[in-house]
Amino acid sequence: MLKQIAQGKKAKDIAKELYISTLTVNTHKRNILKKFHCKNISHLAAVCVKEGLI
């Protein structure tokens, strides 16, 4: 899911691909942002690229 978020996919599209609800995607997204101490998706993507996660 992290790669899909960094690619800029919408929660609705990620949910369809993973067969989960949009609410679940948004919850995971929020938890990932907290874990990496990021304020937004752009910052998260930059951190992930820097760390070699994506």
mmJSON file of the N, C-alpha and C atoms, coordinates in Angstrom:
{"data_MODEL":{"atom_site":{
"group_PDB":["ATOM","ATOM","ATOM","ATOM","ATOM","ATOM","ATOM","ATOM","ATOM","ATOM","ATOM","ATOM","ATOM","ATOM","ATOM","ATOM","ATOM","ATOM","ATOM","ATOM","ATOM","ATOM","ATOM","ATOM","ATOM","ATOM","ATOM","ATOM","ATOM","ATOM","ATOM","ATOM","ATOM","ATOM","ATOM","ATOM","ATOM","ATOM","ATOM","ATOM","ATOM","ATOM","ATOM","ATOM","ATOM","ATOM","ATOM","ATOM","ATOM","ATOM","ATOM","ATOM","ATOM","ATOM","ATOM","ATOM","ATOM","ATOM","ATOM","ATOM","ATOM","ATOM","ATOM","ATOM","ATOM","ATOM","ATOM","ATOM","ATOM","ATOM","ATOM","ATOM","ATOM","ATOM","ATOM","ATOM","ATOM","ATOM","ATOM","ATOM","ATOM","ATOM","ATOM","ATOM","ATOM","ATOM","ATOM","ATOM","ATOM","ATOM","ATOM","ATOM","ATOM","ATOM","ATOM","ATOM","ATOM","ATOM","ATOM","ATOM","ATOM","ATOM","ATOM","ATOM","ATOM","ATOM","ATOM","ATOM","ATOM","ATOM","ATOM","ATOM","ATOM","ATOM","ATOM","ATOM","ATOM","ATOM","ATOM","ATOM","ATOM","ATOM","ATOM","ATOM","ATOM","ATOM","ATOM","ATOM","ATOM","ATOM","ATOM","ATOM","ATOM","ATOM","ATOM","ATOM","ATOM","ATOM","ATOM","ATOM","ATOM","ATOM","ATOM","ATOM","ATOM","ATOM","ATOM","ATOM","ATOM","ATOM","ATOM","ATOM","ATOM","ATOM","ATOM","ATOM","ATOM","ATOM","ATOM","ATOM","ATOM","ATOM"],
"id":[1,2,3,4,5,6,7,8,9,10,11,12,13,14,15,16,17,18,19,20,21,22,23,24,25,26,27,28,29,30,31,32,33,34,35,36,37,38,39,40,41,42,43,44,45,46,47,48,49,50,51,52,53,54,55,56,57,58,59,60,61,62,63,64,65,66,67,68,69,70,71,72,73,74,75,76,77,78,79,80,81,82,83,84,85,86,87,88,89,90,91,92,93,94,95,96,97,98,99,100,101,102,103,104,105,106,107,108,109,110,111,112,113,114,115,116,117,118,119,120,121,122,123,124,125,126,127,128,129,130,131,132,133,134,135,136,137,138,139,140,141,142,143,144,145,146,147,148,149,150,151,152,153,154,155,156,157,158,159,160,161,162],
"type_symbol":["N","C","C","N","C","C","N","C","C","N","C","C","N","C","C","N","C","C","N","C","C","N","C","C","N","C","C","N","C","C","N","C","C","N","C","C","N","C","C","N","C","C","N","C","C","N","C","C","N","C","C","N","C","C","N","C","C","N","C","C","N","C","C","N","C","C","N","C","C","N","C","C","N","C","C","N","C","C","N","C","C","N","C","C","N","C","C","N","C","C","N","C","C","N","C","C","N","C","C","N","C","C","N","C","C","N","C","C","N","C","C","N","C","C","N","C","C","N","C","C","N","C","C","N","C","C","N","C","C","N","C","C","N","C","C","N","C","C","N","C","C","N","C","C","N","C","C","N","C","C","N","C","C","N","C","C","N","C","C","N","C","C"],
"label_atom_id":["N","CA","C","N","CA","C","N","CA","C","N","CA","C","N","CA","C","N","CA","C","N","CA","C","N","CA","C","N","CA","C","N","CA","C","N","CA","C","N","CA","C","N","CA","C","N","CA","C","N","CA","C","N","CA","C","N","CA","C","N","CA","C","N","CA","C","N","CA","C","N","CA","C","N","CA","C","N","CA","C","N","CA","C","N","CA","C","N","CA","C","N","CA","C","N","CA","C","N","CA","C","N","CA","C","N","CA","C","N","CA","C","N","CA","C","N","CA","C","N","CA","C","N","CA","C","N","CA","C","N","CA","C","N","CA","C","N","CA","C","N","CA","C","N","CA","C","N","CA","C","N","CA","C","N","CA","C","N","CA","C","N","CA","C","N","CA","C","N","CA","C","N","CA","C","N","CA","C","N","CA","C","N","CA","C","N","CA","C"],
"label_alt_id":[null,null,null,null,null,null,null,null,null,null,null,null,null,null,null,null,null,null,null,null,null,null,null,null,null,null,null,null,null,null,null,null,null,null,null,null,null,null,null,null,null,null,null,null,null,null,null,null,null,null,null,null,null,null,null,null,null,null,null,null,null,null,null,null,null,null,null,null,null,null,null,null,null,null,null,null,null,null,null,null,null,null,null,null,null,null,null,null,null,null,null,null,null,null,null,null,null,null,null,null,null,null,null,null,null,null,null,null,null,null,null,null,null,null,null,null,null,null,null,null,null,null,null,null,null,null,null,null,null,null,null,null,null,null,null,null,null,null,null,null,null,null,null,null,null,null,null,null,null,null,null,null,null,null,null,null,null,null,null,null,null,null],
"label_comp_id":["MET","MET","MET","LEU","LEU","LEU","LYS","LYS","LYS","GLN","GLN","GLN","ILE","ILE","ILE","ALA","ALA","ALA","GLN","GLN","GLN","GLY","GLY","GLY","LYS","LYS","LYS","LYS","LYS","LYS","ALA","ALA","ALA","LYS","LYS","LYS","ASP","ASP","ASP","ILE","ILE","ILE","ALA","ALA","ALA","LYS","LYS","LYS","GLU","GLU","GLU","LEU","LEU","LEU","TYR","TYR","TYR","ILE","ILE","ILE","SER","SER","SER","THR","THR","THR","LEU","LEU","LEU","THR","THR","THR","VAL","VAL","VAL","ASN","ASN","ASN","THR","THR","THR","HIS","HIS","HIS","LYS","LYS","LYS","ARG","ARG","ARG","ASN","ASN","ASN","ILE","ILE","ILE","LEU","LEU","LEU","LYS","LYS","LYS","LYS","LYS","LYS","PHE","PHE","PHE","HIS","HIS","HIS","CYS","CYS","CYS","LYS","LYS","LYS","ASN","ASN","ASN","ILE","ILE","ILE","SER","SER","SER","HIS","HIS","HIS","LEU","LEU","LEU","ALA","ALA","ALA","ALA","ALA","ALA","VAL","VAL","VAL","CYS","CYS","CYS","VAL","VAL","VAL","LYS","LYS","LYS","GLU","GLU","GLU","GLY","GLY","GLY","LEU","LEU","LEU","ILE","ILE","ILE"],
"label_asym_id":["A","A","A","A","A","A","A","A","A","A","A","A","A","A","A","A","A","A","A","A","A","A","A","A","A","A","A","A","A","A","A","A","A","A","A","A","A","A","A","A","A","A","A","A","A","A","A","A","A","A","A","A","A","A","A","A","A","A","A","A","A","A","A","A","A","A","A","A","A","A","A","A","A","A","A","A","A","A","A","A","A","A","A","A","A","A","A","A","A","A","A","A","A","A","A","A","A","A","A","A","A","A","A","A","A","A","A","A","A","A","A","A","A","A","A","A","A","A","A","A","A","A","A","A","A","A","A","A","A","A","A","A","A","A","A","A","A","A","A","A","A","A","A","A","A","A","A","A","A","A","A","A","A","A","A","A","A","A","A","A","A","A"],
"label_entity_id":["1","1","1","1","1","1","1","1","1","1","1","1","1","1","1","1","1","1","1","1","1","1","1","1","1","1","1","1","1","1","1","1","1","1","1","1","1","1","1","1","1","1","1","1","1","1","1","1","1","1","1","1","1","1","1","1","1","1","1","1","1","1","1","1","1","1","1","1","1","1","1","1","1","1","1","1","1","1","1","1","1","1","1","1","1","1","1","1","1","1","1","1","1","1","1","1","1","1","1","1","1","1","1","1","1","1","1","1","1","1","1","1","1","1","1","1","1","1","1","1","1","1","1","1","1","1","1","1","1","1","1","1","1","1","1","1","1","1","1","1","1","1","1","1","1","1","1","1","1","1","1","1","1","1","1","1","1","1","1","1","1","1"],
"label_seq_id":[1,1,1,2,2,2,3,3,3,4,4,4,5,5,5,6,6,6,7,7,7,8,8,8,9,9,9,10,10,10,11,11,11,12,12,12,13,13,13,14,14,14,15,15,15,16,16,16,17,17,17,18,18,18,19,19,19,20,20,20,21,21,21,22,22,22,23,23,23,24,24,24,25,25,25,26,26,26,27,27,27,28,28,28,29,29,29,30,30,30,31,31,31,32,32,32,33,33,33,34,34,34,35,35,35,36,36,36,37,37,37,38,38,38,39,39,39,40,40,40,41,41,41,42,42,42,43,43,43,44,44,44,45,45,45,46,46,46,47,47,47,48,48,48,49,49,49,50,50,50,51,51,51,52,52,52,53,53,53,54,54,54],
"pdbx_PDB_ins_code":[null,null,null,null,null,null,null,null,null,null,null,null,null,null,null,null,null,null,null,null,null,null,null,null,null,null,null,null,null,null,null,null,null,null,null,null,null,null,null,null,null,null,null,null,null,null,null,null,null,null,null,null,null,null,null,null,null,null,null,null,null,null,null,null,null,null,null,null,null,null,null,null,null,null,null,null,null,null,null,null,null,null,null,null,null,null,null,null,null,null,null,null,null,null,null,null,null,null,null,null,null,null,null,null,null,null,null,null,null,null,null,null,null,null,null,null,null,null,null,null,null,null,null,null,null,null,null,null,null,null,null,null,null,null,null,null,null,null,null,null,null,null,null,null,null,null,null,null,null,null,null,null,null,null,null,null,null,null,null,null,null,null],
"Cartn_x":[0.824,0.0,0.871,2.01,2.895,3.315,3.635,4.052,2.895,1.707,0.538,0.235,0.4,0.192,1.204,2.462,3.527,3.336,2.684,2.42,1.279,0.617,-0.454,-1.82,-1.958,-3.26,-4.244,-5.492,-6.549,-6.948,-7.46,-7.863,-8.879,-9.773,-10.8,-10.159,-9.143,-8.472,-7.646,-6.977,-6.193,-7.12,-8.254,-9.228,-9.711,-9.973,-10.422,-9.342,-8.094,-6.996,-6.762,-6.916,-6.611,-7.843,-9.001,-10.261,-10.532,-10.332,-10.635,-11.44,-11.963,-12.784,-11.904,-12.499,-11.81,-11.455,-12.326,-12.071,-10.823,-10.659,-9.48,-8.218,-8.277,-7.124,-6.768,-7.76,-7.507,-6.947,-7.409,-6.885,-5.425,-5.108,-3.726,-2.835,-3.343,-2.591,-2.268,-3.268,-3.083,-2.049,-2.123,-1.177,0.242,0.378,1.701,2.299,1.491,1.97,2.465,1.715,2.125,3.441,3.541,4.722,5.986,5.891,7.046,7.195,6.324,6.347,6.272,5.358,5.163,3.829,3.789,2.57,1.695,2.29,1.499,2.138,1.45,1.877,3.164,3.326,4.545,5.774,5.673,6.781,7.035,5.978,6.106,6.832,6.453,7.097,8.588,8.935,10.334,11.123,10.552,11.212,11.405,10.389,10.464,11.512,11.61,12.622,14.017,14.166,15.453,15.893,14.947,15.241,15.3,14.962,15.005,13.845,12.729,11.566,10.75,10.856,10.141,11.059],
"Cartn_y":[-1.182,0.0,1.249,1.198,2.359,2.819,1.874,2.204,2.869,2.362,2.921,4.33,4.554,5.891,6.856,6.427,7.278,7.563,6.656,6.861,7.851,8.24,9.221,8.628,7.326,6.703,7.136,7.251,7.641,6.447,6.759,5.722,4.759,5.292,4.467,3.427,3.847,2.934,1.888,2.306,1.366,0.331,0.787,-0.112,-1.172,-0.764,-1.726,-2.769,-2.312,-3.227,-4.229,-3.794,-4.647,-5.333,-5.067,-5.645,-5.314,-4.04,-3.546,-2.263,-1.765,-0.552,0.696,1.758,3.043,3.537,3.301,3.699,2.995,1.729,0.978,1.568,1.925,2.544,3.846,4.67,5.953,5.767,4.757,4.469,4.046,3.162,2.734,3.906,4.744,5.91,6.827,7.076,7.926,7.309,6.005,5.327,5.348,5.197,5.252,6.649,7.68,9.056,9.283,8.773,8.906,8.189,6.982,6.158,6.805,7.428,8.049,9.523,10.019,11.412,12.385,12.107,12.952,13.676,14.886,15.679,15.484,15.054,14.858,13.772,13.421,12.33,12.68,13.932,14.34,14.118,14.508,14.313,12.817,12.04,10.594,9.976,10.367,9.837,10.167,11.398,11.812,10.982,10.757,9.961,8.517,7.96,6.57,6.396,7.342,7.28,7.389,8.313,8.516,7.257,6.575,5.366,4.111,4.244,3.102,2.14,2.613,1.758,1.582,2.555,2.458,2.857],
"Cartn_z":[0.0,0.0,0.0,0.639,0.707,-0.684,-1.546,-2.907,-3.668,-3.481,-4.153,-3.663,-2.372,-1.814,-2.404,-2.445,-2.979,-4.469,-5.177,-6.595,-6.816,-5.741,-5.845,-6.137,-5.956,-6.2,-5.128,-5.525,-4.601,-3.738,-2.557,-1.605,-2.233,-3.033,-3.683,-4.604,-5.366,-6.291,-5.549,-4.488,-3.678,-3.052,-2.553,-1.923,-2.908,-4.144,-5.154,-5.448,-5.561,-5.865,-4.743,-3.503,-2.35,-1.758,-2.343,-1.873,-0.405,-0.061,1.27,1.124,2.237,2.16,2.091,1.584,1.505,2.906,3.851,5.235,5.78,5.451,5.887,5.273,4.007,3.341,4.041,4.324,4.981,6.388,7.098,8.431,8.353,7.413,7.24,6.838,5.957,5.5,6.687,7.517,8.69,9.646,9.852,10.737,10.177,8.873,8.236,8.401,8.198,8.371,9.8,10.777,12.176,12.436,11.948,12.209,11.645,10.485,9.856,10.238,11.115,11.573,10.393,9.472,8.294,8.403,7.858,7.91,6.689,5.571,4.359,3.493,2.433,1.562,0.816,0.44,-0.265,0.605,1.851,2.789,2.99,3.109,3.267,2.077,0.883,-0.327,-0.336,0.045,0.086,1.101,2.256,3.292,2.823,2.192,1.723,0.632,-0.261,-1.32,-0.695,0.242,0.922,1.655,2.289,3.062,2.185,0.915,0.004,0.146,0.691,0.872,-0.399,-1.294,-2.569,-3.697],
"occupancy":[1.0,1.0,1.0,1.0,1.0,1.0,1.0,1.0,1.0,1.0,1.0,1.0,1.0,1.0,1.0,1.0,1.0,1.0,1.0,1.0,1.0,1.0,1.0,1.0,1.0,1.0,1.0,1.0,1.0,1.0,1.0,1.0,1.0,1.0,1.0,1.0,1.0,1.0,1.0,1.0,1.0,1.0,1.0,1.0,1.0,1.0,1.0,1.0,1.0,1.0,1.0,1.0,1.0,1.0,1.0,1.0,1.0,1.0,1.0,1.0,1.0,1.0,1.0,1.0,1.0,1.0,1.0,1.0,1.0,1.0,1.0,1.0,1.0,1.0,1.0,1.0,1.0,1.0,1.0,1.0,1.0,1.0,1.0,1.0,1.0,1.0,1.0,1.0,1.0,1.0,1.0,1.0,1.0,1.0,1.0,1.0,1.0,1.0,1.0,1.0,1.0,1.0,1.0,1.0,1.0,1.0,1.0,1.0,1.0,1.0,1.0,1.0,1.0,1.0,1.0,1.0,1.0,1.0,1.0,1.0,1.0,1.0,1.0,1.0,1.0,1.0,1.0,1.0,1.0,1.0,1.0,1.0,1.0,1.0,1.0,1.0,1.0,1.0,1.0,1.0,1.0,1.0,1.0,1.0,1.0,1.0,1.0,1.0,1.0,1.0,1.0,1.0,1.0,1.0,1.0,1.0,1.0,1.0,1.0,1.0,1.0,1.0],
"B_iso_or_equiv":[0.0,0.0,0.0,0.0,0.0,0.0,0.0,0.0,0.0,0.0,0.0,0.0,0.0,0.0,0.0,0.0,0.0,0.0,0.0,0.0,0.0,0.0,0.0,0.0,0.0,0.0,0.0,0.0,0.0,0.0,0.0,0.0,0.0,0.0,0.0,0.0,0.0,0.0,0.0,0.0,0.0,0.0,0.0,0.0,0.0,0.0,0.0,0.0,0.0,0.0,0.0,0.0,0.0,0.0,0.0,0.0,0.0,0.0,0.0,0.0,0.0,0.0,0.0,0.0,0.0,0.0,0.0,0.0,0.0,0.0,0.0,0.0,0.0,0.0,0.0,0.0,0.0,0.0,0.0,0.0,0.0,0.0,0.0,0.0,0.0,0.0,0.0,0.0,0.0,0.0,0.0,0.0,0.0,0.0,0.0,0.0,0.0,0.0,0.0,0.0,0.0,0.0,0.0,0.0,0.0,0.0,0.0,0.0,0.0,0.0,0.0,0.0,0.0,0.0,0.0,0.0,0.0,0.0,0.0,0.0,0.0,0.0,0.0,0.0,0.0,0.0,0.0,0.0,0.0,0.0,0.0,0.0,0.0,0.0,0.0,0.0,0.0,0.0,0.0,0.0,0.0,0.0,0.0,0.0,0.0,0.0,0.0,0.0,0.0,0.0,0.0,0.0,0.0,0.0,0.0,0.0,0.0,0.0,0.0,0.0,0.0,0.0],
"pdbx_formal_charge":[null,null,null,null,null,null,null,null,null,null,null,null,null,null,null,null,null,null,null,null,null,null,null,null,null,null,null,null,null,null,null,null,null,null,null,null,null,null,null,null,null,null,null,null,null,null,null,null,null,null,null,null,null,null,null,null,null,null,null,null,null,null,null,null,null,null,null,null,null,null,null,null,null,null,null,null,null,null,null,null,null,null,null,null,null,null,null,null,null,null,null,null,null,null,null,null,null,null,null,null,null,null,null,null,null,null,null,null,null,null,null,null,null,null,null,null,null,null,null,null,null,null,null,null,null,null,null,null,null,null,null,null,null,null,null,null,null,null,null,null,null,null,null,null,null,null,null,null,null,null,null,null,null,null,null,null,null,null,null,null,null,null],
"auth_seq_id":[1,1,1,2,2,2,3,3,3,4,4,4,5,5,5,6,6,6,7,7,7,8,8,8,9,9,9,10,10,10,11,11,11,12,12,12,13,13,13,14,14,14,15,15,15,16,16,16,17,17,17,18,18,18,19,19,19,20,20,20,21,21,21,22,22,22,23,23,23,24,24,24,25,25,25,26,26,26,27,27,27,28,28,28,29,29,29,30,30,30,31,31,31,32,32,32,33,33,33,34,34,34,35,35,35,36,36,36,37,37,37,38,38,38,39,39,39,40,40,40,41,41,41,42,42,42,43,43,43,44,44,44,45,45,45,46,46,46,47,47,47,48,48,48,49,49,49,50,50,50,51,51,51,52,52,52,53,53,53,54,54,54],
"auth_comp_id":["MET","MET","MET","LEU","LEU","LEU","LYS","LYS","LYS","GLN","GLN","GLN","ILE","ILE","ILE","ALA","ALA","ALA","GLN","GLN","GLN","GLY","GLY","GLY","LYS","LYS","LYS","LYS","LYS","LYS","ALA","ALA","ALA","LYS","LYS","LYS","ASP","ASP","ASP","ILE","ILE","ILE","ALA","ALA","ALA","LYS","LYS","LYS","GLU","GLU","GLU","LEU","LEU","LEU","TYR","TYR","TYR","ILE","ILE","ILE","SER","SER","SER","THR","THR","THR","LEU","LEU","LEU","THR","THR","THR","VAL","VAL","VAL","ASN","ASN","ASN","THR","THR","THR","HIS","HIS","HIS","LYS","LYS","LYS","ARG","ARG","ARG","ASN","ASN","ASN","ILE","ILE","ILE","LEU","LEU","LEU","LYS","LYS","LYS","LYS","LYS","LYS","PHE","PHE","PHE","HIS","HIS","HIS","CYS","CYS","CYS","LYS","LYS","LYS","ASN","ASN","ASN","ILE","ILE","ILE","SER","SER","SER","HIS","HIS","HIS","LEU","LEU","LEU","ALA","ALA","ALA","ALA","ALA","ALA","VAL","VAL","VAL","CYS","CYS","CYS","VAL","VAL","VAL","LYS","LYS","LYS","GLU","GLU","GLU","GLY","GLY","GLY","LEU","LEU","LEU","ILE","ILE","ILE"],
"auth_asym_id":["A","A","A","A","A","A","A","A","A","A","A","A","A","A","A","A","A","A","A","A","A","A","A","A","A","A","A","A","A","A","A","A","A","A","A","A","A","A","A","A","A","A","A","A","A","A","A","A","A","A","A","A","A","A","A","A","A","A","A","A","A","A","A","A","A","A","A","A","A","A","A","A","A","A","A","A","A","A","A","A","A","A","A","A","A","A","A","A","A","A","A","A","A","A","A","A","A","A","A","A","A","A","A","A","A","A","A","A","A","A","A","A","A","A","A","A","A","A","A","A","A","A","A","A","A","A","A","A","A","A","A","A","A","A","A","A","A","A","A","A","A","A","A","A","A","A","A","A","A","A","A","A","A","A","A","A","A","A","A","A","A","A"],
"auth_atom_id":["N","CA","C","N","CA","C","N","CA","C","N","CA","C","N","CA","C","N","CA","C","N","CA","C","N","CA","C","N","CA","C","N","CA","C","N","CA","C","N","CA","C","N","CA","C","N","CA","C","N","CA","C","N","CA","C","N","CA","C","N","CA","C","N","CA","C","N","CA","C","N","CA","C","N","CA","C","N","CA","C","N","CA","C","N","CA","C","N","CA","C","N","CA","C","N","CA","C","N","CA","C","N","CA","C","N","CA","C","N","CA","C","N","CA","C","N","CA","C","N","CA","C","N","CA","C","N","CA","C","N","CA","C","N","CA","C","N","CA","C","N","CA","C","N","CA","C","N","CA","C","N","CA","C","N","CA","C","N","CA","C","N","CA","C","N","CA","C","N","CA","C","N","CA","C","N","CA","C","N","CA","C","N","CA","C","N","CA","C"],
"pdbx_PDB_model_num":[1,1,1,1,1,1,1,1,1,1,1,1,1,1,1,1,1,1,1,1,1,1,1,1,1,1,1,1,1,1,1,1,1,1,1,1,1,1,1,1,1,1,1,1,1,1,1,1,1,1,1,1,1,1,1,1,1,1,1,1,1,1,1,1,1,1,1,1,1,1,1,1,1,1,1,1,1,1,1,1,1,1,1,1,1,1,1,1,1,1,1,1,1,1,1,1,1,1,1,1,1,1,1,1,1,1,1,1,1,1,1,1,1,1,1,1,1,1,1,1,1,1,1,1,1,1,1,1,1,1,1,1,1,1,1,1,1,1,1,1,1,1,1,1,1,1,1,1,1,1,1,1,1,1,1,1,1,1,1,1,1,1]
}}}
